[in-house]
Amino acid sequence: MLDPHGALIYTMVIVTGAESRMGATERNIIGDIVGHLPLFHGFDRGKLGSHLNDCAEMLGREDGLEATLAAIKQALPARLRETAYAIACDLVASDGSATQDELQILELMREIGR
């Protein structure tokens, strides 16, 4: 069962991997966010790799994106859904431009908060 920390990590994975396969740079960005946001205080960083791998595995399924979004929505309490969307927006904005794929993911993330 996915917990709120895992759901936020899954959110970052789908946003950073919207255009292509997630590489080392994206993994490092996610690691930095997990290491610096107070929201992740108390999170065992040793679990980060398994969350990244589990999310990638889920996304690789036939219904991967839909299943991942459903898991995120189920695991996030209502008070963290807008936070997940804000993190997603920050990640998309971090490189100075947003692709159509990234914008579509943001739209899907916004729907989770409703």
C-alpha positions as CSV (number, residue, x, y, z in Angstrom):
1,M,0.0,0.0,0.0
2,L,1.3,3.4,-1.0
3,D,1.8,6.0,1.8
4,P,1.6,9.8,1.4
5,H,5.4,10.2,1.0
6,G,5.4,7.5,-1.7
7,A,2.4,9.2,-3.5
8,L,4.4,12.5,-3.6
9,I,7.4,10.6,-5.0
10,Y,5.2,8.9,-7.6
11,T,3.9,12.4,-8.5
12,M,7.5,13.6,-9.1
13,V,8.2,10.5,-11.2
14,I,5.3,10.9,-13.6
15,V,6.1,14.6,-14.0
16,T,9.8,14.2,-14.6
17,G,9.3,11.2,-16.8
18,A,6.5,12.8,-18.9
19,E,8.6,13.2,-22.0
20,S,11.0,10.2,-21.7
21,R,12.5,7.7,-19.4
22,M,13.7,9.1,-16.1
23,G,17.5,9.6,-16.0
24,A,20.0,10.3,-13.3
25,T,19.4,14.0,-13.4
26,E,15.7,13.5,-12.7
27,R,16.5,11.0,-9.9
28,N,18.9,13.5,-8.3
29,I,16.2,16.3,-8.5
30,I,13.7,14.1,-6.8
31,G,16.3,13.1,-4.1
32,D,17.1,16.8,-3.5
33,I,13.4,17.6,-3.1
34,V,12.9,14.7,-0.7
35,G,16.0,15.8,1.2
36,H,15.0,19.5,1.5
37,L,11.2,19.8,1.8
38,P,10.0,19.7,5.4
39,L,7.1,17.6,4.2
40,F,9.5,14.7,4.0
41,H,10.8,15.1,7.5
42,G,10.9,11.6,9.0
43,F,10.9,9.9,5.6
44,D,13.4,7.1,5.4
45,R,15.5,8.1,2.3
46,G,16.6,4.5,2.0
47,K,13.1,3.8,0.7
48,L,13.5,6.3,-2.2
49,G,14.9,3.9,-4.6
50,S,12.2,1.3,-4.1
51,H,9.5,4.0,-4.5
52,L,11.2,5.1,-7.8
53,N,11.4,1.5,-9.0
54,D,7.9,0.6,-7.9
55,C,6.5,3.6,-9.7
56,A,8.4,2.9,-12.9
57,E,7.1,-0.7,-12.8
58,M,3.5,0.5,-12.3
59,L,3.9,3.0,-15.2
60,G,5.2,0.1,-17.4
61,R,1.9,-1.7,-17.2
62,E,-0.8,-1.4,-19.9
63,D,-2.9,0.8,-17.7
64,G,0.2,2.3,-16.0
65,L,-0.6,6.0,-16.0
66,E,-4.2,5.5,-14.9
67,A,-3.1,3.0,-12.2
68,T,-0.4,5.3,-10.9
69,L,-2.7,8.3,-10.7
70,A,-5.3,6.2,-8.9
71,A,-2.7,5.0,-6.4
72,I,-1.6,8.6,-5.8
73,K,-5.1,9.8,-5.2
74,Q,-5.9,7.0,-2.9
75,A,-2.7,7.5,-0.8
76,L,-2.8,11.3,-0.5
77,P,-5.0,12.8,2.1
78,A,-7.0,15.8,0.8
79,R,-4.7,18.3,2.5
80,L,-1.7,17.1,0.5
81,R,-3.3,16.9,-3.0
82,E,-2.7,20.6,-3.7
83,T,0.8,20.2,-2.4
84,A,1.4,17.3,-4.9
85,Y,0.1,19.6,-7.7
86,A,2.4,22.4,-6.5
87,I,5.4,20.1,-6.5
88,A,4.5,18.9,-10.0
89,C,4.2,22.5,-11.2
90,D,7.6,23.4,-9.7
91,L,9.2,20.4,-11.4
92,V,7.7,21.3,-14.8
93,A,8.8,24.9,-14.4
94,S,12.3,24.1,-13.3
95,D,13.8,23.8,-16.8
96,G,12.1,27.0,-18.0
97,S,9.7,25.5,-20.5
98,A,6.8,23.1,-20.4
99,T,6.1,20.5,-23.1
100,Q,2.7,19.4,-24.1
101,D,3.2,16.1,-22.4
102,E,4.1,17.8,-19.1
103,L,1.1,20.1,-19.3
104,Q,-1.1,17.1,-19.8
105,I,0.3,15.4,-16.7
106,L,-0.2,18.7,-14.8
107,E,-3.9,18.6,-15.9
108,L,-4.3,15.1,-14.6
109,M,-2.6,16.0,-11.3
110,R,-5.0,18.9,-10.9
111,E,-7.9,16.6,-11.3
112,I,-6.6,14.5,-8.4
113,G,-7.1,17.5,-6.1
114,R,-10.7,17.9,-7.0
